Amino acid sequence: MSALILLSTFCFLLPSLSAYPSPPTTPWRRQVDNTILSFNYCPAAPWPTREGYTITSRLPDSDLQAALAEISASNIKSYISDLVSFGTRHTLSTQNSSTTYGIGAARDYITDKMRTFAFASSGRMTVTVPSYTQPADGDRVLFPVRIADIVATLRGSETPDRYYVISGHYDTRCTDPNDYNCLSPGADDDASGVAVSMELARIMATRNPRSTLVFAAVAGEEQNLYGSNFLAQTYKNASVNVAGMFTNDIIGSSTGPDGTEEPHTIRLFAQGLPPAGVESAARAASRLIVGGENDSPARELGRFIVETAQNAYTGMKNIALIYRLDRYLRGGDHLPFLRAGYLSSVRFTEPIEDYRHQHQNVRIDNVTGEQYGDLEEFLDYDFIARVGRVNLAAMWSLSEAPAAPANVSIDATALTNNSTFTWLPGNETGVAGYEVVWRPSVSPYWTHAIPVGLVQRATVQVSKDDVVFGVRAVGTNGYKSPAVFAGFPG
């Protein structure tokens, strides 16, 4: 039995997955299995049991099912093939001298495609190419260069001031990060992520989401994350409320270097403690005292994604939520958003990376005969489509739900075995009520929910000393917001 099924059985019930066979055991999954066994399958999960219904997977409604069914592996393959055809998309490669070669040609191709998709939106989707000139930095920018992002924005119909952003990066590199003339196809890193942004923009252009959805392709990722930093700072300077951000970076292959296949697993990286300087010193100290280090906004977003997108309709059986900002020695475009104060920012990456096919010159090794280089032949387009469905299921569920409650706090002024919470509602209509959610401290996911009505204060008969609490909003349409950690004293 896989680690996730164990968690599902004892910590977080996902009945829609019960019919799935256990995925192949890989070295990293075997380590997870052993860890779960050492905790005896979350022994605290059955206790306490005094209040609340058991939280289960949220399956998509008919509208979302229809949108998920439209995601096309064939379209994704076409986008990636077109991007690879530009030879290199290195940030320092030619910007304006060719329509068929270099990052400038790739930028114009993505822009034209996005604008074609926007035609179906009746003016609700706009496509812009914000840019700036990055000076030479003595590192990976050898001379002043234009950093340009392509941003397709689909304005929300009811809560347009609440934004959700999906991105991939369209720049590439070879073994030498400053070689901007080498063949650098970047099929997996990161045409795969850009293709998801493009395919979702195509599908959602015909829809009318409640909140604003953004489908972005950024440049300069291989040069210190300059493109995503520019986008995040642009939003911050304009006081845009980015309530959630996903970056899809290296999501193209389901096969590891030893041939192990994991076609139904995607890793999801979510940081715990917010970046230094983003959270006040007092709040950071309080977080450690009350045990909130595992309940950052990014972790709550990760739990929300598992709850809404791990099901038979996306085809993803295992969204492996990893409690870490990113992989060792690596970084991604969610980091500038986190640093800008957009703390609900996470990263998707394929399950088992093959480093022969990342950041490598295209070549045949003279000794082993192995093919190196980030080539299309190593991609799994059905897998990328499943990752796209995960993104779409989560993004739509966020958009359609009410805003999460604000200023959530717990009353810690008296010794009592009950727990009392207060919060402020979002400034939105369509809220049916709120739920207090809780889980044993050893459980990775929320296990129980207690409906408390359309109120701003609630007391539940579960001790604040024993479990972790959160509060979430419930819409009149049935959609539920991510939970907000409810452990900070008010």
ABEGO torsion letter per residue (X at the ends): XBAAAAAAAAABBBAAAAABBBBBBBAAAAAAAAAAAAAGGGAAAAOBAABEBBBBBBBBBAAAAAAAAABBAAAAAAAAAAAAAAGBABAABBAAABAABEAAAAAAAAAAAAAAAAAAAGGABBBBBBBBBBBBAGBABABBBBBBBBBBBBBBAABAABBBBBBBBABBBBABAABAABBBAGAAOAAAAAAAAAAAAAAAAABBBABBBBBBBBBGAABGGAAAAAAAAAAAAAGBBBABBBBBBGAABABBAAGBBBAABBBBBBBBBBBBGABBAAAAAAAAAAGAAAABAAAAAAAAAAAAABBAAAGBABBBBBBBABBBGBBBAAAAAAAAGBABBBBBBBABBBAAABGBBBBBBAAAGBBBEBBAAABBAAAAAAAAAAAAAAAAAAAABBBBBBGBBBBAABBBABBBBBBBBBBBBGBAEBBBBBBBAABABBABBBBAEBBABBBBBBBAAABBBBBBBBBAAGBBBBBBBAABBX
